[in-house]
Amino acid sequence: MNKYFAESELIINGDGSIFHLHLKPEHLADKIILVGDPGRVSLVASHFTDIEEEVENREFRTVTGRYKGKRITVQSTGIGCDNIDIVVNEMDALANIDFATRTEKSEFRQLTFVRIGTCGGLQMYTPTGTFVASQKSIGFDGLLNFYAGRNEVCDLEFEKAFKAHMNWNPQLCDPYTVDADKELLDRIAQDDMVRGVTIACGGFFGPQGRELRIPLADPKQNEKVENFTYDGLHITNFEMESSAVAGLSKLMGHKALTCCLVIANRRVKEANTGYKNTIDQLIVKVLDRI
């Protein structure tokens, strides 16, 4: 008998939509672009040839439409891995749970998630304007540690080497490392994006080594991050969602990748806030290749 999901576990609104996103199953495309900023949904959707559905609730704004014949959903998540937990779980439920019976569907529907975001570069070869496709994502947020199967989808040897290099503080969340889907990475990144290792942080300031009025627990954190190498890989950038996108998708059997535009380089301490035209170039690349 298929697993039954109680009302408290799968919350369905009175109109038949899922609790946070306010989407109904028929609103969801198989190809999904995730963006943090609700305002960026319009920028992505401006390239669609037609719009099928628009839904908005809190920071979660959704547009489903068509781009060059491809049916695509663009979804804003807000900032942070906690919101990714909501979005990916609810989208998987829309695809793979029968809302009428509250049971898992007998036929699995695979989704493709590509997150388009901005990030801080950590190497000299990732200056502002660089497109980085996350070959691996390291989660400083601890989200995946709450799910069974975490070790089966993570690179445990990479994690071990990273924690040793960092002299990891046991008071912090245990970091997890997840690979992007290889076929999706090759298809999206091609030869014009840097394939890097991305750290998803649980905050913008202290977790990313920014110090304002509160001193940092480890003032050398970023220096150690920048100097870490494993099997020829370096950590290329900081952002705040990639690990949850990669980890949850892999646990559920979906394809996932994060692509980011570097808008600040932490090593040379430069930033560019006028990046709208460049992020639109990244959006078009992803739309063409997803």
N, C-alpha and C positions, 0 to 999 in steps of 0.2 A: 504493500500500500504506500502511495506517495506521502511524503511528509506534509503534515498540516501546519499552517502558520496561524497562530492565534491573533485575535484583534489587537492585543497589546504589543505583539512583535511586528506585525505588518499592519500599519495603520493606514486605512483607506478612507478618504474623505467621502462625505455624503453624495458627491457628484460622481464617484467612481474613480477619482484621481488619487495618486499617491500623496502621502501626508505633506512632505516639505516642498517637493517640486511642483505639485499640483498638475502633474502630467497624467494622461490616460495611456494605456498600452499602445493605442493606435497612433499616438503622437510621436513615438520614438523611432528614429531611423537606426539602421545597423551601424552606420558610420557617424561618429560623434566627435565634435571638436569641443574641448573644454577650455574656457578662458576664466581668469579670475574676476576681472572687472565686468560688471553688468553692462557698462557702456561699450565694451569691446564686442558684445554680441551683435550690435548694430553694424559695426565695422565689418565683421565677417559676413553677416547676412546681406550687406550691400552688394556683395558679389553674386548672390543667388539670382537665378532667372525668374523664379517664382517662390512665393511664401505660402506654405500650407497651414502653419499653426504658429501662434505666438502666445506664450503663457508667462506670467510673472508672479512671484511670491517672495517676499523678503529680498535677499541678495541673489536668488535663483531666477534668472531670466532665461527663457528658452525660445528659440526659433527653429522650426523645421521647414526645410525648403529644398530646392534643387539647384545644383551647380553642375553645368555641363552634363546634364542627364543623371547625375548621382544624387540620390536622396540623402541629405545630411541634416543632423541635428546639431546646433551650436548651443552650448549650455554654459552659463556663468556659475561659478562655484563660490565666489568670495575668496577670502584669503585663508590658507591653512589646511593641513591634512585632516583636521576634524571635519571640515566641510566636505572634503573629498570622500570621507567615510559615508556621509549622507548621500552624496550624489551617486557614487558608484553602486552602493548597495540598492538604492531606490531604482536606478536604471536597470540593474540586473533583475530586480523584482519585476519591473515592467515587462522585461523580455522573457523571463523564465518561470514566473508564477502565474497561475490562472487565478485571477481576482474573484471569479464567481465561486470557485470551490476552495480557494485559499490553499491550494496544493501545488507542488512543483509540476511543471509541464513535463510530459514524457519525452519530448524532443527538445534538445538544447539549442538555444539561439545564441550564437557568438557575436559579440559586439566588438567594435574597433574604436578605441579611445586615443585621440591625439590631443595632448594639452599644448596650447600655445601661450607662452608667458614671457615675462621679463626676468632677468637675473643679474647677479653680480659676478663678473669674471675674476678668477683667482690665479690665472697664469698670464705670462707676458704675451702668449700667443692667442689670448682671448680678449682683445681690446674691445672697447665699445663698438657696437655695430656687428659683432660676430654672431652667427647663428650656431647654437650648440644643441645637438641631439643627444639625449641622455642614454648612452650605452648601458650605464649602470646608475642606479640611484641609491643613495645612502640615507636612511631615515633617522634623523635625530629626534623624531617625534614620539617613537615608541608604539605607534598605532598597531602595526602588524603583530606585535607581541601579544595582543589580546585574542588572536585567532589561531585555531588549530591548523596545523600544516605549515606554520611559519617557516620551520627549518627546511622543509622540503622544497620551498620556492626561493630560498635565499642562498647566497654565496657565503657559506660559513667560513671558509678559509680566508676569504677577503676580509670578512668581519673580524676574525681573530687577529690578522696582521694589522688592521687599522686600529683596533683597540690597544694593541701592544705599542704601536707607534705613538699613539696619543696619550699613553698612560691614563686610560679612560677612568674617569671618576665614577665609582659604583653608585653614587647618588643620582647620576643622570640616567635617562632612559637607555636601555640597551640598544645600540644602533643596529639596524638591519640593512642588508644590501640585496637589491633585486635587479636582474637584467631586464632590459626592454625586450620585446618580441623581436627576434632577429630578422624575420622577413619584413616586418613593418619598418624596422630601423633602416634596412637596406633600401627599401622602397622610398621612404621619406627623406632620409639624409643624403642619399646618393653621394656626389663628390663635392657638394658645395656647403656642407655643414661640418663643423668640428664634432667628432664623436667623442664625448667626454664622460666623466664621472661627476654626477651632480649630488650635492648634499641638500636635502630638504630639511630646513630648520623649523623648530617649534616657535619661532618668533623672529622679528626683524632686527632687534637691537642686540641684546646680550647673546642669544644663541648664534648670531652671525658675527660675533666679535666686535660689535659696535659699543663703544663706551661713551655714555653721556654723563649723568650725575652719579650713577651707581657703578662702582668698580666691578670689573669682571672677575669671576672665580678663577679663570685661567687666562691671564693676559697673553699667553703665548699660543693660544688655541689656533688662531688663523695661520701663524707661522708654521706650526706643525702640520696643519691641513695642507698648506701650499707645498710643503716639502715631502709629503707622503707619496710613495710610488709602490706599485704592486703589479708584477707581470707586465711592466712597461706602461702601465696606466697612471695618469695623474688626476687629481681632483681639479676639475675645470671651473666649477661655478656653484654658487649658493642660490637657492630659491626656497619655496615653502610648500610644494605640493607633489613633486614628482615621485617620491617614494611610495606614497599611499596609492597613487594612480597605478604604478607598476605592480605593487604588492597585492592589492586587492584584485586587480584584473587577473593576475597570474593564478591566485587562489581560486577564482571563479571560472577560469578557462577562457578569458577574453584576451584580445591583443591590446597592447598599450605602449605608448611612447610619449615622452615630453620633449618639445622643441622650444628653446628660449632664445630671445634676443638679449645680448649683453648690453645693459644700459649704464653700468658702472663697473670700473675695474678697480678692485680693492688694493691691488699691488701698487698701481701708479696713482691711486686716489683721485680718479677722474670719474665724472658722471655726466650723462646726457639725458635731460628730461624731455627734449624735443624729438622724440623718437617715433612719432605717429606714422610717418611715411615709411620708415624702415620696418615697423611691425606689420604694416600692410603688405610689404613684400614677402615677409615670412608667411603671412596668412594665405596669400595666393599660391605660394609653393606647396603648402600643406593641402589646400583645396585641390590643386592639380594632381597631387600624388596619393591622397588618401584612398 
